[in-house]
């Protein structure tokens, strides 16, 4: 049977005691980084603890405004459209044709792209 590390168990207990304070700070619209700095824990720990809570105003602003989100979505859509059109413009491997090389007698033909 595996024996638990007592130092690790003590640190987990200390962190668990900070959870109510983290929830309170999140309720005050603090960002994850601000909460992590105030409590002296990693931001990833704060993210895991508050994963199911809606973001506060400051955190939502840090991620971007709805206008910025719409702008990014439009850019993503235009990129997707460009990719789709570039895929349709490429000839399939079966349609490659041999082109003669002008000015080079007896040279092998070159494939078109």
QUIRAHU-V115480 format. One record per backbone hydrogen bond with DSSP energy under -0.5 kcal/mol. NH is the residue of the N-H (numbers start at 1). CO is the residue of the C=O. E is the energy in kcal/mol with one decimal. If there is no record, write none. Layout:
nh->NH co->CO e->E
nh->NH co->CO e->E
This chain:
nh->6 co->4 e->-0.5
nh->9 co->5 e->-2.3
nh->10 co->6 e->-2.0
nh->11 co->7 e->-2.1
nh->12 co->8 e->-2.4
nh->13 co->9 e->-1.9
nh->14 co->10 e->-2.0
nh->15 co->11 e->-2.5
nh->16 co->12 e->-2.5
nh->17 co->13 e->-1.5
nh->18 co->14 e->-0.7
nh->18 co->15 e->-1.2
nh->19 co->15 e->-0.6
nh->19 co->16 e->-0.9
nh->22 co->18 e->-2.2
nh->23 co->19 e->-2.2
nh->24 co->20 e->-2.0
nh->25 co->21 e->-2.5
nh->26 co->22 e->-2.2
nh->27 co->23 e->-1.9
nh->28 co->24 e->-0.9
nh->29 co->26 e->-1.6
nh->30 co->25 e->-1.7
nh->35 co->31 e->-2.3
nh->36 co->32 e->-2.7
nh->37 co->33 e->-2.5
nh->38 co->34 e->-2.3
nh->39 co->35 e->-2.2
nh->40 co->36 e->-1.6
nh->41 co->36 e->-1.7
nh->46 co->42 e->-1.6
nh->47 co->43 e->-2.6
nh->48 co->44 e->-2.3
nh->49 co->45 e->-2.4
nh->50 co->46 e->-2.5
nh->51 co->48 e->-0.7
nh->53 co->50 e->-1.3
nh->58 co->29 e->-0.6
nh->60 co->56 e->-2.4
nh->61 co->57 e->-2.3
nh->62 co->58 e->-2.0
nh->63 co->59 e->-1.5
nh->64 co->60 e->-1.1
nh->69 co->65 e->-2.5
nh->70 co->66 e->-2.5
nh->71 co->67 e->-2.3
nh->72 co->68 e->-2.6
nh->73 co->69 e->-2.4
nh->74 co->70 e->-2.4
nh->75 co->71 e->-2.1
nh->76 co->72 e->-2.5
nh->77 co->73 e->-2.5
nh->78 co->74 e->-2.3
nh->79 co->75 e->-2.2
nh->80 co->76 e->-2.5
nh->81 co->77 e->-2.4
nh->82 co->78 e->-2.2
nh->83 co->79 e->-2.5
nh->84 co->80 e->-2.5
nh->85 co->81 e->-2.4
nh->86 co->82 e->-2.5
nh->87 co->83 e->-1.9
nh->88 co->84 e->-1.5
nh->89 co->85 e->-1.3
nh->90 co->86 e->-0.9
nh->95 co->92 e->-1.5
nh->96 co->93 e->-1.1
nh->99 co->110 e->-3.4
nh->102 co->100 e->-0.8
nh->104 co->101 e->-1.3
nh->105 co->103 e->-0.6
nh->107 co->104 e->-1.6
nh->110 co->99 e->-2.6
nh->112 co->97 e->-1.9
